[in-house]
Amino acid sequence: MTSASTQLQLLGHASFRITTPEGRVILLDPWLSNNPYVPAELCHPERADLILLTHGHDDHMDADLPALLARTGAKVAAPAPVRFYLQEQGVPAAQCEAMNVGGSIDLLNVRLTMTVAHHAAHVDRPDGTTSHQHEGVGFILRFSDGTVLYAAGDTALFGDMRLLAELYQPTVALLPIGDRYTMGPLEAAHAARLLGVRHVVPFHYGTFPSLVGTPEQLRQHLAAEAAVTVHPLQPGETLTLGEL
């Protein structure tokens, strides 16, 4: 099945399902198998063509990810230490798309660019230990219908978001707003200004008591920018990006 334009579905917390205009399925930061914030019917996807990981924390990278990759045959793009960890878990190197911050690749009719993010990270191993320290990343995805999606990942505000705007001209931004571990609403509102986007989908808020930022606070901080629309999706809800 193909879609007329790019579709974005919030699975829960920071996990998204993207369907390209050609009908290919991209999973972004899938935390699914033991995620109480994801509808049960979405927890065990049978199809994925590409999986994008911004970092290795367990609320962004499912403990069962190697099994998901084996089941779907999807390619995976991630920071290098996360990629090395997955290969140690038996994921074939040929299934991993090697790339690094600043680089771009073309696949699935998508131009994919890995961007910098400011978020100290590690891999949360299933046995409760941690390893493979790294910095998180973000992604720019440019689709055939003209949609340019900036998936910021978990990050602080940084001034070079202005350069992302100049180079890639994103139309939609996925921005964390929870505060404490990422940007809060105040910083995310300024990120939207730097990026020049007209549409923001907030994520990484409300799922834990410490994530106190809210979409309403983000709207308040963007009140002077009437052209910016905030889309607070509910788990399972889909937004048609190509029609925004």
N, C-alpha and C positions, 0 to 999 in steps of 0.2 A: 504493500500500500504506500502510495506517495502522498505527500502533503503539498498544497499549493504554495505554502510559504513556511518559513522556519517556525517550529513550535517549541515552546519551553514549558516543561512541567516540573513543578516543585514536588519532589518525592518526600522531603522532610529535612528540617534543620539546615544543612548545607548541601544536600544531594539533589541533583537535577537530572532530568532526562530531556535531551534535545533531539528533535526529529528534523532532519534537514529537508529542504525542498525535494530532494530525490528520494526521501523516505528512509535514509540511513539513520541509525540510532546511536547517539553519543550519551554516555553516562558521565556526569561530572561529580567527582568526589563521592562515590557511592558508599554510604554507610547504611546498609539495608537489612542484613539478616537478623540483627538483634536491636534494631532501632525502633523504639516504641512510638516515635513520631511519624513513621511512615505507614500508610494504610497497608493492611496485611496483604492485599492482592498485588501490591507493588514491590514486595520484599524479595521476591525470587525471580528476577527477570530471566526469560529464556532467550532473549535476543539483545545483543549489543554489537555494534561494529567498531566502536572506539570508546576507550575509557580514559578519561583525563583525571589526573590526581594533582592537586596543588601542593599537598604535603602528606606526611605519613601518620598524622594523629588519628586515633581510632574513631573519631567522629567524622572523618573524611575518607578513610580507607578501611573498608570492611575486612574483618579478620578472615572471612571466607573468600576474599578476592581471588586468590589463585584458583579456587574451584570455579568461580564465576568466569574467569578468563578461559579455563579449560572447557567449560560448558558452551561458551558462546564463540570462542575463537577470536574474540575482539583483539585489536591492537591496543596497546596502552602507552600513554605518554605521561612522564612524571619527572620530578627532579632526579638527577643521576643516582644519589644514594638510595632513593626509593626503588628505582629501577634495579639496582644491584640487589637489594633485599628480595624483590620479587623473583629474580633469577635464582637466588639461593633457595627459594621455596619451590623451585621446579618450573617456573614460568619460562618457556623457551625464549632465548635471546631474540629469535626472529619475530617474536610476537611483540617485542618492545621497540617502540620508536625512539631511537636515541636522538636527543636534542638538548639544548641548553638555553639559558636566558639570553634573549636577543635574537635567537634563531627562528626560522620559519620553515614549515614543510607544507606540501600540498597532498591531501588525501581525502577521499570521499567527497570530492568537489568542494572541499573546504580549505581555505588558506589558514593555517594554524600558526600562531606566533606565541612563544613562551616569553612572559614578561617578568620583571622583577616584582617581588613582594617583600614586605618587611615583617617577618614572622618567624621567630626561632622555633624549630620543629625537630622531631625525631620520629622514628617508627615505634609505635606501640605494639609490642609483640604479643601473641596470644597467651603466653605464659606470665604476663604481667611485667616483664622487663622491657627496657627500651634500648634502642640501638640506632645506628645510622643517622646521626645528627645532621641537620641540613637547614637551609633557609627555604621557606615556602616560595611558591611562584604563582603567577596568574597566567591567564591565556586571553589572547585576542582571536576570535573566530570570525572569518569573513565568508558569508554564504552566498550562493548563486543568486538569491533573490534581492541582494543588496543589503541585507541585514549584517551589521557588524556588532558582535557581542563582546563586551569586555567582562570576563569572569575574573574578578579581582582576587579571589581566594581570601584566606584570612590574612589581613594586612593592616598596617598602620597607614595613615594618610602620608603621602609623599609628594613633593613638588613636581617630580617628573611625570606625574599623571598628565600634566600639561603637554609633555612631549608625545604621550600616547594619543592625545587628542589631535595634535598636529599631524602625526604620521598616519594614523589609522582611522580617524574620524568615527569613533564608535557611536552607534545609534541607541544602544541599550547597555546598561551597566548592572551587573550583579555585585552588590556592595554589602559587606558585613556591617551590622549596626549594633551588635550586642554590648559593646564596651568591655572593659577589663582586659580581654585577650586580643581584641581587634579594635578597629575604629568604633566609636559610638556615633549616635545620630548627628552630633555637631560636626565631627570630622567627615562623616560620609556625605553630608550636605555640601561641604566644601569640595570634596572629591568630585561630586557631580558637576560642580561649577568648573573645576579644572578640566574635566573630561569633555565638557560641552554637550553632554547627553541630554536628551529630552525625556528619557524613560529610565527609571531606576527600580530594580527588583531587590528589596532588602532580604537578607538571610542571616543565619547565625544569631538569632535572637529568640528569647522567650522559652527556649527548650531546657535551660538550666537556670536555677535561681540567680546565679551570678551574671547572667546575660540580660541586663536590665534595660537596654535600649529598645525603643518601640518605633514602629512606622509612623505613629502620630507625631512623635518628637521629630522624626526626620522631616515630615511635612511642615512642621512649624519652622524648622530651620531653613526650609526652602520656600517659605511663604513669599519672599520677594521675587522668586523665580517662577512666575506663573506658567512658564512654558515647560517646566519639569513636572512629570507625573510620576507618582510613587505607586507601585503595584505590589501590595503585600499579599502574595499568594498563600492560599491554604494548602496543606499537604494533599496532593492529588490534583490540584487545580492547574489548568493549562492556559498559557497566554500565547496568542498568535503574534509573533514578533514582526513578521513581514507586513502586517496590517496596521501597525502602530503609526 
